[in-house]
């Protein structure tokens, strides 16, 4: 009976003889799409099972105040699973995947294949106000990475398969294959080339079919456009675009501000309880903040604003006053960002994609209701503006305007609203980008210079590992050495023509070149008269290990014209980086990325 290892070897031999590399990638993209779709279905079903169990039975049969307890229970369960079962912190889904692409050559740990499958449904099902799209992408990306590793796929194709998994997760969640491909290209900075587009399309279609197989024709948004686009509404769409930009900036700033506050709290358990209590209070007063919030979107699209608002005190009074309804929807718009961020900061696992849609739908609906109830002679479509509000928030918060446009177009099954979608997304994205340079997904990576972009040159530099370029075979000398000591202790023992000068604390002081002493090194009369501190001089520039990224280092070589630059780490001398080694590593990385 052949072992698994022998079967694998036979498969590799057969594959190399009968299947081209391109065909193999196509086959893997279909497999990855199927598995990403399957993972998305599992996450959705587990979450909806927990949520329907709690909301459908326990809350209704017992008491509304249980809203206050559920989020805390969910966060405690997630904390215990991370600490005692997974024994690792999962982290934010898409940012961690982007980091794996930029700094780990697409290598993702195995535990991430199942970690989000367990923790995300607990977070959202128990009321955490986050989405499932991020965890679905994270799960699919981990599966894709490990499949690629198993079949010895190159780093470039490994990144492509991770992009295929992200497209598959989005396609399965929304049954929107075109938007899914565009999402992968926009967020993961994949090349828009024929070689990458075919695998993305195959994965997207495979995932959609998987979703249909397990969920039937059920879709998240059931909507058909009833009110066509009118040129008379252009000005209203422009105003909505500006409002979406303001809301997007608020969403992003609130996220970073609350995250910063929780970072100052010491202890995961303390964060958990503080966050759980805050979420519980928010859910008690604003029930639609519970979980993802798809019910809110669908009810607003159907024009059922009372069902969207949910079970609240004085419902009859509110129903009779449209301005009370508008105020409640504004509250949902404002506090969704707060509830989502607190859920993350308290240790919950989820994504920001769907909360963005929820906030956008509430904003668009509020805007249409305000316009329609001001007593003017015209009215606008509340359902259309609800949809387009989602586009505006996606374009602004996620910095993904094309995904926003095509997702709504896919959902509505047509392009009747294409013009207003483009207007709102373009305005929202442009204005938001002016005030918030990077999305929540990419801000931290961008600050560290670890963000993949569509600039290949920058991507190659970023993927290079700085620590592997540092050379440490330089002989150090002290400033108090005389010429004779330097010759005996350094020159005779070094193959280099450059010597770093350091003090007793190993702090870098300067350099001394062999050329600096060439005219006196054989004059023995000078051995006791000249000291290193008289001959040393400043380095052309210094590479600071903690803050200088590869792009900065390359620029320093370009500006100084130097062949070697010293590296300082935590205030101490750490070695040198040479231009020749840097360029060699760059060339190798470029070949790896492009082949």
C-alpha positions in Angstrom: 0.0 0.0 0.0 1.7 3.2 -1.1 2.1 5.9 1.5 0.8 9.5 1.2 4.3 10.7 0.6 4.8 8.3 -2.3 1.5 9.2 -3.8 2.4 12.8 -3.6 5.7 12.1 -5.4 3.8 10.2 -8.1 1.4 13.1 -8.5 4.2 15.6 -8.9 5.9 13.5 -11.6 2.6 13.1 -13.5 1.9 16.8 -13.2 5.2 17.9 -14.6 4.8 15.5 -17.5 1.2 16.2 -18.5 0.1 19.6 -17.0 1.6 23.0 -17.7 2.2 25.4 -14.8 -0.5 27.7 -16.0 -3.1 24.9 -16.2 -2.1 23.8 -12.7 -2.7 27.3 -11.4 -6.1 27.3 -13.1 -7.0 24.0 -11.4 -5.8 25.3 -8.0 -7.8 28.5 -8.4 -11.0 26.5 -8.9 -10.2 24.4 -5.8 -9.3 27.5 -3.8 -12.5 29.2 -4.9 -14.6 26.2 -3.8 -12.9 26.0 -0.4 -13.2 29.7 0.2 -16.9 29.6 -0.7 -17.4 26.6 1.5 -15.6 28.4 4.4 -17.9 31.4 3.9 -21.0 29.2 3.9 -19.9 27.6 7.2 -19.2 31.0 8.9 -22.5 32.4 7.7 -24.5 29.3 8.8 -22.9 29.0 12.2 -23.4 32.7 12.9 -27.0 32.7 11.8 -27.7 29.6 13.9 -26.3 31.2 17.1 -28.0 34.5 16.3 -31.4 33.0 15.6 -31.2 30.8 18.6 -30.5 33.8 20.9 -32.7 36.4 19.3 -35.5 34.2 18.2 -36.0 32.4 21.5 -34.1 33.6 24.5 -34.6 37.4 24.1 -38.2 37.1 23.0 -39.2 34.6 25.7 -37.3 36.1 28.6 -36.3 39.7 28.6 -34.9 42.4 26.4 -32.2 43.1 28.9 -30.3 40.0 27.8 -28.9 42.2 25.0 -26.7 43.6 27.7 -25.2 40.2 28.6 -24.8 38.4 25.2 -21.8 40.4 23.8 -19.8 39.9 27.0 -20.5 36.1 26.9 -19.4 36.0 23.2 -16.2 37.9 24.0 -15.4 35.7 26.9 -15.8 32.6 24.8 -13.6 34.0 22.0 -10.9 35.0 24.6 -10.9 31.4 26.1 -10.7 29.8 22.7 -7.8 32.0 21.7 -5.9 31.5 24.9 -6.5 27.8 25.6 -7.4 26.2 22.3 -5.7 28.1 19.5 -3.1 29.6 21.9 -2.5 32.5 19.6 -4.1 35.9 19.0 -6.0 35.9 15.6 -5.7 39.6 14.9 -7.5 41.6 12.2 -8.4 39.5 9.2 -7.5 41.5 6.1 -4.6 43.5 7.5 -2.9 40.3 8.7 -3.4 38.8 5.2 -1.9 41.9 3.6 1.1 41.6 5.9 1.6 38.0 5.0 1.7 39.0 1.3 4.1 41.9 1.8 6.5 40.6 4.3 6.1 36.8 4.5 5.8 36.0 0.7 2.2 34.8 1.2 3.0 32.3 3.9 0.1 32.0 6.4 0.0 29.9 9.5 -2.2 26.7 9.4 -4.2 27.6 12.5 -5.8 30.5 10.6 -7.6 28.0 8.4 -10.0 27.3 11.3 -9.4 30.0 13.8 -11.9 32.5 12.3 -14.4 29.7 11.6 -14.8 29.3 15.3 -14.3 32.7 16.8 -16.1 35.0 14.2 -19.5 33.2 14.6 -19.2 33.5 18.4 -18.4 37.2 18.2 -21.1 38.1 15.8 -23.7 35.6 16.9 -23.6 36.9 20.4 -24.1 40.4 19.3 -20.6 41.8 18.4 -21.2 44.6 15.9 -18.7 43.4 13.3 -19.0 41.6 9.9 -18.2 38.1 8.7 -16.5 39.1 5.4 -13.1 39.7 6.8 -12.9 36.3 8.7 -14.2 34.6 5.6 -11.4 36.1 3.5 -8.9 35.3 6.2 -10.0 31.6 6.3 -9.9 31.3 2.5 -6.5 33.1 2.3 -5.0 30.7 4.9 -6.4 27.7 3.0 -5.0 29.0 -0.3 -1.6 29.7 1.2 -1.2 26.2 2.7 -2.5 24.5 -0.5 0.2 26.5 -2.4 2.8 25.5 0.0 1.8 21.8 -0.2 2.1 21.8 -4.0 5.4 23.9 -4.0 3.8 26.8 -5.8 6.1 29.9 -6.4 5.7 33.0 -4.2 4.1 35.0 -7.0 1.5 32.3 -7.7 1.0 31.8 -4.0 0.0 35.5 -3.7 -2.3 35.1 -6.7 -4.1 32.1 -5.1 -4.6 34.2 -1.9 -6.2 36.8 -4.1 -8.3 34.1 -5.6 -9.4 33.0 -2.1 -10.4 36.6 -1.2 -12.4 36.9 -4.5 -14.1 33.6 -3.7 -15.1 34.7 -0.2 -16.7 37.9 -1.5 -18.4 36.1 -4.4 -19.8 33.5 -2.1 -21.0 36.0 0.5 -22.8 38.3 -1.9 -23.2 36.1 -5.0 -21.4 39.0 -6.9 -18.6 37.4 -8.9 -17.5 40.6 -10.9 -17.3 42.7 -7.7 -15.4 39.9 -6.0 -12.6 40.0 -8.7 -12.4 43.8 -8.5 -12.2 43.6 -4.7 -9.2 41.3 -4.9 -7.5 43.6 -7.4 -8.2 46.8 -5.4 -7.5 45.6 -1.9 -4.6 43.1 -2.6 -3.0 45.1 -5.4 -3.0 42.2 -7.8 -1.9 42.8 -11.4 -4.6 43.4 -14.0 -3.0 41.0 -16.4 -4.5 38.1 -18.4 -2.5 35.6 -16.4 -4.0 36.7 -13.1 -7.5 37.6 -14.3 -8.4 34.0 -15.5 -7.6 32.4 -12.1 -9.5 35.2 -10.3 -12.6 34.6 -12.5 -12.4 30.8 -12.1 -12.2 31.1 -8.3 -15.0 33.7 -8.2 -17.3 31.5 -10.3 -16.4 28.4 -8.4 -17.2 30.1 -5.1 -20.6 31.4 -6.4 -21.6 27.9 -7.5 -20.6 26.6 -4.1 -22.8 29.2 -2.5 -25.7 28.2 -4.7 -25.2 24.5 -4.0 -25.4 25.0 -0.2 -27.7 28.0 0.1 -29.8 27.8 -3.0 -30.9 31.1 -4.5 -30.9 32.9 -1.1 -29.1 36.2 -1.3 -28.2 38.8 1.3 -30.0 41.6 -0.4 -33.2 40.9 -2.3 -33.8 44.1 -4.3 -35.0 45.1 -7.7 -34.7 48.6 -8.9 -38.2 50.2 -9.2 -37.2 53.9 -9.5 -35.0 54.6 -12.5 -32.2 57.1 -12.5 -33.4 60.7 -13.2 -31.1 63.5 -14.3 -33.0 65.8 -12.0 -31.5 64.0 -9.0 -27.9 64.7 -9.9 -27.4 67.5 -7.3 -28.8 65.2 -4.6 -26.3 62.5 -5.5 -23.5 65.0 -5.3 -24.6 66.1 -1.9 -24.8 62.4 -0.8 -21.3 61.9 -2.1 -20.1 64.7 0.1 -22.1 63.4 3.1 -20.6 59.9 2.5 -17.1 61.4 2.6 -17.8 63.1 5.9 -19.3 59.9 7.3 -16.3 57.9 6.0 -13.8 60.3 7.6 -15.8 60.0 10.9 -15.9 56.2 10.6 -12.1 56.0 10.1 -11.1 58.6 12.7 -13.5 57.1 15.3 -11.9 53.7 14.7 -8.4 54.9 15.2 -9.4 57.0 18.2 -11.2 54.2 20.1 -8.5 51.7 19.2 -5.9 54.1 20.7 -8.0 54.4 23.9 -8.1 50.6 24.3 -4.4 50.3 23.6 -3.8 52.3 26.8 -5.7 49.8 28.9 -3.4 47.1 30.2 -4.7 43.5 30.3 -6.8 41.6 27.8 -9.4 40.7 30.4 -9.9 44.3 31.5 -10.4 45.3 27.8 -12.8 42.4 27.3 -15.1 43.5 30.2 -15.0 47.2 29.5 -15.7 46.5 25.8 -18.4 44.0 26.5 -20.3 46.3 28.9 -20.1 49.2 26.3 -21.5 47.0 23.5 -24.2 45.7 25.8 -25.3 49.2 26.7 -25.4 50.2 23.0 -27.4 47.1 22.0 -29.9 47.7 24.8 -30.7 51.1 23.5 -30.1 50.5 19.8 -31.0 46.8 19.0 -30.2 47.0 15.3 -26.5 47.3 16.2 -26.7 43.6 17.1 -24.4 41.5 14.9 -23.8 42.3 11.2 -27.0 44.2 10.6 -28.3 42.7 7.3 -31.8 42.8 8.5 -31.6 46.6 8.9 -30.4 46.9 5.3 -33.1 44.7 3.8 -35.9 46.3 5.8 -34.7 49.8 4.7 -34.6 48.6 1.1 -38.2 47.3 1.4 -39.3 50.6 3.0 -40.1 49.0 6.4 -38.3 51.5 8.6 -40.1 50.4 11.8 -38.9 46.8 11.4 -35.4 48.1 10.6 -35.3 50.1 13.9 -36.4 47.0 15.8 -38.1 46.6 19.2 -37.9 49.9 21.0 -39.9 51.6 23.8 -42.7 53.9 22.7 -42.8 52.3 19.2 -46.3 53.6 18.5 -45.2 57.2 19.2 -42.1 56.9 17.1 -44.1 55.4 14.2 -46.3 58.4 14.0 -43.4 60.8 13.9 -41.1 60.5 10.9 -38.5 62.8 12.4 -38.2 60.5 15.4 -37.5 57.7 13.0 -34.9 59.9 11.2 -33.2 60.6 14.6 -33.1 56.9 15.4 -31.5 56.1 12.0 -29.0 58.8 12.6 -28.2 57.1 15.9 -27.6 53.9 14.1 -25.3 55.6 11.6 -23.3 57.3 14.3 -23.0 54.4 16.8 -22.4 51.6 14.3 -18.8 52.7 14.0 -18.5 52.9 17.8 -20.0 49.5 18.4 -17.8 47.9 15.7 -14.6 49.4 16.9 -15.3 48.5 20.6 -16.0 44.9 19.5 -12.6 44.7 17.8 -10.8 46.5 20.7 -12.3 44.2 23.3 -10.9 41.1 21.5 -13.7 40.2 19.1 -13.0 38.7 15.7 -14.7 40.1 12.6 -14.5 42.5 9.7 -15.3 46.1 8.8 -16.8 45.4 5.3 -20.4 44.7 6.3 -20.6 47.3 9.1 -19.6 49.8 6.4 -22.6 48.7 4.3 -24.9 49.0 7.3 -23.8 52.5 8.1 -24.0 53.5 4.5 -27.5 52.2 4.1 -28.7 54.1 7.2 -27.0 57.3 6.0 -28.5 57.1 2.5 -32.0 56.3 3.9 -31.8 59.2 6.4 -30.8 61.6 3.6 -33.7 60.5 1.4 -36.2 60.8 4.2 -35.0 64.3 5.1 -35.3 65.5 1.5 -38.8 63.9 1.2 -40.1 65.4 4.4 -38.9 69.0 4.1 -42.1 70.0 2.3 -40.5 70.6 -1.1 -42.3 69.9 -4.4 -40.3 66.8 -5.3 -39.2 63.5 -3.8 -36.4 61.0 -4.3 -36.3 57.2 -4.1 -35.5 56.1 -0.6 -34.5 52.6 -1.7 -32.1 53.9 -4.4 -30.4 56.3 -2.0 -30.2 53.5 0.6 -28.2 51.5 -1.9 -26.1 54.3 -3.1 -25.3 55.4 0.5 -23.7 51.9 0.9 -21.6 52.6 -2.2 -20.4 56.0 -0.8 -19.3 54.5 2.6 -17.5 51.5 0.9 -15.7 53.8 -1.5 -14.6 56.1 1.4 -13.9 53.8 4.3 -12.4 50.9 2.3 -10.8 53.0 -0.4 -12.4 50.7 -2.9 -14.6 52.7 -5.2 -14.7 50.2 -8.1 -15.7 47.4 -5.7 -18.4 49.6 -4.3 -19.8 50.4 -7.8 -19.8 46.8 -9.1 -21.0 45.2 -5.9 -24.2 47.3 -5.9 -24.5 46.7 -9.7 -24.2 43.0 -9.1 -26.7 43.0 -6.3 -29.3 44.9 -8.2 -28.8 42.8 -11.3 -28.4 45.7 -13.7 -26.7 49.0 -14.4 -29.6 51.5 -14.2 -28.0 53.2 -11.3 -24.5 53.1 -12.7 -24.2 56.9 -13.2 -25.2 57.9 -9.6 -23.0 55.0 -8.3 -20.0 56.5 -10.1 -20.8 60.0 -8.9 -21.2 59.2 -5.2 -18.2 56.7 -5.0 -15.9 59.1 -6.9 -16.7 62.1 -4.6 -16.7 60.0 -1.4 -13.3 58.3 -2.3 -11.6 61.5 -3.4 -12.6 63.6 -0.4 -12.0 60.9 2.1 -8.6 60.1 0.7 -7.6 63.8 1.2 -8.2 63.6 4.9 -7.5 59.9 5.6 -4.6 58.7 3.4 -5.1 55.0 3.9 -8.0 52.7 4.7 -8.5 51.0 8.1 -7.1 47.8 6.3 -3.9 49.5 5.3 -3.1 52.3 7.7 -0.7 50.5 10.0 1.1 48.7 7.2 1.5 52.0 5.3 3.0 53.7 8.3 5.6 50.9 8.5 6.2 50.9 4.8 4.9 47.3 4.5 1.9 47.9 2.2 1.6 46.3 -1.2 0.6 48.7 -4.0 0.3 48.6 -7.7 3.9 50.0 -8.0 6.0 46.9 -8.7 9.3 48.7 -7.9 8.1 49.6 -4.4 6.6 46.2 -3.9 9.9 44.5 -4.7 11.8 46.8 -2.3 9.2 46.2 0.5 9.4 42.4 0.1 13.2 42.4 0.6 14.3 41.5 4.1 16.5 44.2 5.6 18.1 41.9 8.2 19.4 39.5 5.5 21.3 42.4 3.8 23.3 43.5 6.8 27.0 42.4 6.8 28.8 42.1 10.1 32.3 41.1 9.1 33.7 44.6 9.5 36.4 45.0 12.2 35.5 47.6 14.7 38.0 50.1 16.0 38.1 52.5 19.0 38.7 56.3 18.7 41.6 56.1 21.2 43.6 53.6 19.1 46.8 55.0 17.7 47.8 54.1 14.1 50.0 51.2 15.2 47.2 49.6 17.2 44.7 50.1 14.4 47.1 48.3 11.9 47.7 45.4 14.3 44.2 45.0 15.6 42.1 45.8 12.5 43.9 46.2 9.2 45.9 43.0 9.4 42.7 41.0 10.4 40.2 42.5 8.0 39.4 41.8 4.4 37.5 45.1 4.2 38.8 48.6 3.4 36.3 50.3 5.7 36.4 50.3 9.5 33.5 51.4 11.8 34.6 53.5 14.8 32.7 52.8 18.0 33.0 53.7 21.7 32.9 51.4 24.8 29.1 51.3 24.5 29.2 50.1 20.9 27.7 53.5 19.8 28.6 54.4 16.2 30.9 57.4 16.0 32.1 57.4 12.4 34.2 55.5 9.8 37.8 55.2 8.7 38.8 54.1 5.2 42.0 52.3 4.2 42.5 55.2 1.8 42.6 57.6 4.7 45.8 56.0 6.0 47.3 54.7 2.9 50.0 57.4 2.7 51.1 57.0 6.3 50.4 53.3 7.1 54.0 52.3 6.4 55.6 55.2 8.2 56.5 53.7 11.6 57.3 57.1 13.0 53.6 57.9 12.8 52.4 54.8 14.6 52.4 56.5 18.1 51.7 60.0 17.0 48.4 59.7 15.2 45.1 58.5 16.7 42.0 57.1 15.1 39.8 60.0 16.3 42.1 62.4 14.2 41.6 60.4 11.1 38.0 59.2 11.3 35.1 61.1 9.6 31.4 61.0 9.3 29.7 58.3 7.2 27.9 59.6 4.1 24.7 58.6 5.8 23.3 56.2 8.4 20.7 53.5 8.1 18.4 53.4 11.1 17.2 49.9 11.5 14.0 50.7 13.3 12.6 53.4 11.0 14.3 53.1 7.6 12.4 50.9 5.1 14.0 49.5 1.9 12.8 52.4 -0.2 14.4 54.9 2.1 17.6 52.8 2.2 17.8 52.7 -1.6 17.2 56.5 -1.7 20.1 57.1 0.7 22.5 55.1 -1.5 21.2 57.1 -4.5 21.8 60.5 -2.8 25.2 59.8 -1.3 26.7 57.7 -4.0 28.2 55.5 -1.3 29.0 51.8 -1.7 28.6 50.9 2.0 26.4 52.5 4.7 26.5 51.7 8.4 23.4 50.4 10.2 22.5 51.6 13.7 20.0 49.6 15.7 18.7 50.9 19.1 21.5 53.4 19.2 24.3 50.8 18.6 26.4 49.9 15.6 24.9 46.8 13.9 26.8 46.4 10.7 26.9 47.6 7.1 24.7 47.3 4.0 26.5 47.4 0.7 25.1 48.7 -2.6 26.2 45.6 -4.5 24.4 43.2 -2.1 21.3 45.4 -2.1 21.1 45.5 -5.9 21.8 41.7 -6.1 19.0 41.0 -3.6 16.7 43.4 -5.5 17.3 41.6 -8.8 16.6 38.2 -7.2 13.4 39.5 -5.6 12.2 41.0 -8.9 12.7 37.7 -10.7 10.8 35.9 -7.9 7.9 38.3 -8.1 7.6 38.4 -11.9 8.0 34.7 -12.7 
